[in-house]
């Protein structure tokens, strides 16, 4: 491994926690900095986009709107997630639910053209890689998901997609950091100056510093932008869902993901805005209307949370690992955090060990002048 025994990570979101757990498996002293108070923070008020996300791991669905790199990163991550979860399980930490039931793409009859276009792009993708999909009719749809409305007549089943309970995972990763003796310094906004982490009162030097702040690094990364996501978390005892469902729509895609205890997360894929205010009335109406159209059972659902957050995106909507001397920035995971984060961390660990990582060497850029 690169000669580094004392490493700092700034930002305790998904990437920061995954990296801290992985690095601390080795003979490395890891210090994790976070501007929020991790001890008292409620999930629904967390600033990290990882808490607001639905935790879908959908390489095929997401590649349709991006490129083949997303598929390879996602396919690699799906293979890596089980070992990550097994490591957490072996430490007797909080259970993390990981579903590999695939995902279902549906559309109302009036939006059939959107589904046909999605299917066409999926067929093109399968010719380029080993992606699998199955066109399904109404009987097959309701065999997969009996509680869906009977109005859905055609859809696509993507068997190689998955989802993870993001909040269980984030909690378990933090517990793993503590169990593996990661030094956690929270409630402390900091700046990064090459290999130094500077807070209001102190400055500490490290062998390497990883910037994993996501949108929080916007002042340092001028080409970073925030992409707004809006979600509702609801409870509905009368509805059961075995896998994430994506609802085609002319203006945007909607997703519905099941969570433990009959909870469900519904949201819009993306909104090009850095507005962090509360969910608008229009968005609330559209999300609730979509819920009811998926199943009338949601008429009696209870809204538990309404959340907004900003996903960090670079100009090309692709992730980037920027290396400048002893300062490494990992950013631009866009709306693909849970889809690609394990592959990103795997690439970083390969680089630290002096190994090439097939498919992913292009993620790295090397500069002479610090961007922080």
C-alpha positions in Angstrom: 0.0 0.0 0.0 1.1 3.6 -0.6 3.2 4.8 2.4 0.3 6.2 4.4 -0.4 5.1 8.0 -2.3 8.3 9.1 -5.3 9.2 6.9 -8.1 11.7 7.3 -11.5 11.5 5.7 -13.6 14.7 5.6 -17.3 14.0 5.3 -19.2 11.1 7.0 -21.7 10.4 4.2 -21.9 7.1 2.3 -18.5 7.4 0.6 -16.8 8.7 3.7 -18.1 5.9 5.9 -17.4 3.1 3.4 -13.9 4.4 2.9 -13.3 4.7 6.7 -14.4 1.1 7.3 -12.3 -0.2 4.4 -9.1 1.7 5.4 -9.4 0.8 9.0 -9.3 -2.9 8.2 -5.6 -2.3 7.5 -2.8 -1.0 9.8 -4.0 2.6 9.2 -5.0 5.3 11.7 -8.1 6.8 10.3 -9.7 10.1 11.4 -13.2 10.8 10.1 -14.4 14.5 10.2 -18.0 15.5 10.0 -19.6 19.0 10.3 -22.8 17.6 11.8 -23.4 16.1 15.3 -23.4 12.4 14.6 -24.5 11.4 18.1 -27.8 13.4 18.1 -28.6 13.6 14.4 -32.0 12.2 13.3 -31.9 10.5 9.9 -34.5 12.7 8.3 -32.6 15.8 9.3 -29.2 14.6 8.1 -27.4 16.8 5.6 -25.8 13.8 3.7 -27.8 12.9 0.6 -27.3 9.2 1.6 -30.0 9.6 4.2 -32.6 11.0 1.8 -32.0 8.4 -0.9 -34.1 5.3 -1.6 -31.1 3.0 -1.7 -31.8 1.5 -5.2 -29.0 -0.4 -6.9 -30.2 -0.3 -10.5 -27.4 -0.5 -13.1 -29.7 -1.1 -16.0 -32.4 1.5 -15.1 -29.8 4.2 -14.4 -27.6 3.5 -17.5 -30.6 4.2 -19.8 -30.2 7.9 -18.8 -26.4 7.9 -18.5 -23.7 5.8 -20.2 -22.1 2.4 -20.1 -19.7 3.4 -17.4 -22.6 3.6 -15.0 -23.5 0.0 -15.9 -20.0 -1.3 -15.2 -19.7 0.6 -11.9 -23.2 -0.6 -10.9 -22.6 -4.3 -11.9 -19.3 -4.3 -9.9 -21.0 -2.7 -6.9 -23.8 -5.3 -6.8 -21.1 -8.0 -6.5 -19.3 -6.0 -3.8 -22.3 -5.2 -1.6 -22.8 -8.7 -0.1 -19.2 -8.8 1.2 -19.6 -5.3 2.7 -22.8 -6.4 4.5 -21.2 -9.7 5.6 -18.4 -7.8 7.2 -20.9 -5.6 9.1 -22.8 -8.7 10.1 -19.7 -10.5 11.4 -19.2 -7.6 13.8 -22.7 -8.2 15.2 -23.8 -4.7 14.2 -27.2 -3.6 13.2 -28.9 -5.7 10.5 -28.8 -4.3 7.0 -31.5 -5.4 4.6 -30.3 -6.1 1.1 -32.8 -7.2 -1.5 -31.9 -8.8 -4.8 -35.4 -9.2 -6.2 -34.8 -7.1 -9.2 -36.9 -4.1 -10.2 -40.1 -3.5 -12.1 -40.7 -0.8 -14.7 -44.4 0.1 -15.3 -46.4 2.8 -17.1 -50.1 3.8 -17.3 -51.6 3.0 -20.7 -51.5 6.7 -21.7 -47.7 6.7 -21.1 -47.0 3.6 -23.1 -44.7 5.5 -25.4 -42.4 6.2 -22.5 -42.3 2.5 -21.6 -41.6 1.6 -25.3 -38.7 4.1 -25.4 -37.3 2.7 -22.2 -37.6 -0.9 -23.6 -35.8 0.1 -26.8 -32.9 1.6 -24.9 -32.8 -1.5 -22.7 -32.5 -3.7 -25.7 -29.6 -1.6 -27.0 -27.9 -1.9 -23.6 -28.2 -5.7 -23.6 -26.4 -5.9 -26.9 -23.5 -4.1 -25.3 -23.2 -5.9 -22.0 -24.6 -8.9 -20.1 -27.7 -7.0 -18.9 -30.9 -9.0 -18.6 -34.6 -7.9 -18.9 -38.0 -9.5 -19.4 -41.0 -7.9 -21.0 -44.1 -8.7 -18.8 -47.8 -8.4 -19.3 -50.5 -7.7 -16.8 -50.7 -11.2 -15.4 -47.0 -11.4 -14.9 -46.9 -7.9 -13.4 -49.5 -8.9 -10.8 -47.8 -12.2 -10.2 -44.6 -10.2 -9.2 -46.5 -7.5 -7.4 -50.1 -8.5 -6.5 -51.0 -5.2 -4.8 -50.3 -3.0 -7.8 -53.3 -1.4 -9.5 -54.9 -3.5 -12.2 -54.5 -0.6 -14.7 -50.9 -1.6 -15.5 -50.9 -3.8 -18.6 -47.3 -3.9 -19.7 -43.9 -3.5 -18.1 -40.3 -4.6 -17.8 -38.8 -6.8 -15.2 -35.0 -6.3 -14.5 -33.9 -9.3 -12.5 -30.3 -8.2 -11.8 -31.2 -5.0 -9.8 -31.3 -4.7 -6.1 -31.8 -2.3 -3.2 -30.4 -1.7 0.3 -31.9 -0.2 3.4 -29.9 3.0 3.3 -30.5 4.1 6.9 -29.7 0.7 8.4 -26.5 0.7 6.4 -25.5 4.2 7.4 -26.0 3.4 11.1 -24.2 0.1 10.8 -21.2 1.7 9.0 -20.9 4.3 11.7 -20.9 1.6 14.4 -18.3 -0.3 12.3 -16.1 2.8 12.3 -16.2 3.0 16.1 -15.6 -0.8 16.4 -12.6 -0.5 14.2 -11.1 2.4 16.2 -11.7 5.1 13.6 -11.3 8.5 15.4 -14.5 10.4 14.8 -14.5 14.2 15.1 -18.0 15.5 14.5 -19.8 18.8 14.9 -16.7 20.3 13.3 -16.7 22.2 10.0 -13.2 22.1 8.5 -11.2 23.2 5.5 -8.6 21.1 3.6 -5.2 22.4 2.6 -3.4 19.6 0.8 -2.6 17.1 3.6 -3.8 19.4 6.4 -7.3 19.5 8.0 -8.0 22.9 9.4 -10.7 23.7 11.9 -11.5 26.9 13.8 -8.9 26.2 16.5 -6.6 23.5 15.2 -4.6 22.2 12.2 -3.6 18.6 11.8 -1.4 17.1 9.1 -1.9 13.6 7.7 -0.2 11.4 5.2 -3.3 11.6 3.0 -6.6 13.5 3.2 -9.7 12.3 1.4 -12.4 14.9 0.7 -15.8 13.0 0.7 -18.1 16.0 1.4 -20.3 15.7 -1.7 -22.1 18.9 -2.3 -20.4 20.3 0.8 -17.3 20.7 -1.3 -18.9 23.1 -3.7 -16.7 26.1 -2.7 -13.6 24.1 -3.5 -14.9 22.4 -6.7 -16.2 25.1 -9.0 -17.7 22.7 -11.5 -19.7 20.9 -8.8 -23.5 21.5 -8.8 -26.4 20.2 -6.7 -29.3 18.2 -8.2 -32.4 18.5 -6.1 -34.2 15.3 -5.0 -37.6 15.3 -3.3 -38.9 12.3 -1.5 -41.8 11.2 0.7 -41.6 8.5 3.2 -45.0 7.0 3.9 -46.5 4.1 5.9 -49.2 1.9 4.4 -50.3 -1.3 6.2 -52.6 -2.3 3.3 -49.9 -2.5 0.6 -47.0 -4.9 0.0 -44.1 -4.4 -2.4 -41.3 -6.9 -2.9 -39.0 -4.7 -5.1 -38.5 -1.1 -6.3 -40.9 0.0 -8.9 -40.3 2.8 -11.5 -43.3 4.6 -13.0 -42.7 6.0 -16.4 -44.0 9.6 -16.9 -43.6 12.1 -19.7 -41.9 14.7 -17.5 -39.9 12.6 -15.1 -39.5 9.1 -13.7 -40.9 8.3 -10.3 -39.7 5.5 -8.1 -41.3 3.6 -5.2 -39.0 1.6 -2.9 -40.2 -0.6 -0.1 -38.6 -0.3 3.4 -39.0 -2.3 6.6 -42.2 -2.0 8.7 -44.5 -1.3 5.7 -42.7 2.0 5.0 -42.2 3.2 1.4 -40.1 5.9 -0.2 -41.4 7.7 -3.3 -39.5 10.3 -5.2 -38.7 12.0 -8.5 -35.4 11.0 -10.2 -33.9 14.5 -10.4 -34.6 18.2 -10.5 -32.0 20.6 -11.9 -32.0 23.0 -9.0 -29.9 23.8 -6.0 -33.0 24.9 -4.0 -32.9 23.2 -0.6 -36.2 24.4 0.7 -39.1 22.1 1.7 -41.1 20.0 -0.7 -43.4 22.3 -2.8 -47.2 21.9 -2.9 -47.0 20.9 -6.6 -44.4 18.2 -5.9 -46.4 16.9 -2.9 -49.5 16.7 -5.0 -47.7 14.9 -7.9 -46.0 12.4 -5.6 -49.2 11.6 -3.7 -51.1 11.3 -7.0 -48.5 8.9 -8.3 -48.8 6.8 -5.1 -52.6 6.6 -5.4 -52.3 5.6 -9.1 -49.9 2.8 -8.2 -52.5 1.5 -5.7 -55.6 3.0 -4.2 -54.5 1.5 -0.9 -52.2 4.5 -0.5 -55.3 6.7 0.0 -55.0 5.7 3.7 -51.2 5.9 3.9 -49.6 8.2 6.5 -46.9 10.7 5.4 -44.0 10.1 7.8 -41.5 12.5 6.3 -41.1 14.9 3.4 -37.4 15.4 2.5 -35.3 17.3 0.0 -31.6 17.1 -0.6 -28.9 17.9 -3.2 -27.0 15.1 -5.0 -23.5 16.2 -6.0 -22.9 16.3 -9.8 -20.0 17.3 -11.9 -20.4 18.8 -15.4 -20.7 15.4 -17.1 -22.7 13.7 -14.3 -19.9 11.2 -13.8 -17.9 10.5 -10.7 -14.3 11.7 -10.4 -11.4 10.9 -8.1 -9.1 13.9 -8.2 -5.6 13.4 -6.8 -3.4 16.4 -6.0 -0.3 15.5 -4.1 -1.7 14.3 -0.7 -5.2 15.5 -1.2 -7.8 13.2 -2.9 -11.3 14.3 -3.7 -14.0 11.8 -4.4 -17.1 13.5 -5.7 -19.7 13.6 -8.5 -21.6 10.5 -7.6 -24.8 12.3 -8.7 -27.9 10.2 -8.0 -25.9 7.0 -8.2 -24.5 6.9 -4.7 -25.6 3.4 -3.6 -25.2 2.1 -7.2 -21.6 3.0 -7.6 -20.0 3.8 -4.2 -18.6 0.3 -3.5 -16.9 0.2 -7.0 -15.5 3.7 -6.3 -14.0 2.6 -3.0 -12.7 -0.6 -4.6 -10.9 1.6 -7.2 -9.4 3.8 -4.5 -8.1 0.9 -2.6 -6.6 -0.6 -5.7 -4.9 2.7 -6.5 -3.5 2.9 -2.9 -2.1 -0.6 -3.4 -0.5 0.3 -6.7 -2.8 -1.8 -8.7 -4.8 -1.0 -11.8 -8.6 -1.4 -11.6 -10.0 -2.6 -14.9 -12.7 -0.4 -16.4 -12.2 2.3 -13.8 -8.8 3.9 -14.3 -10.5 6.8 -16.1 -12.1 7.9 -12.9 -8.8 9.3 -11.7 -7.4 12.7 -12.6 -4.1 14.0 -11.4 -3.3 17.6 -10.9 -0.3 19.6 -9.7 -2.2 22.5 -8.1 -4.6 21.9 -5.2 -8.2 22.7 -5.8 -8.9 23.2 -2.1 
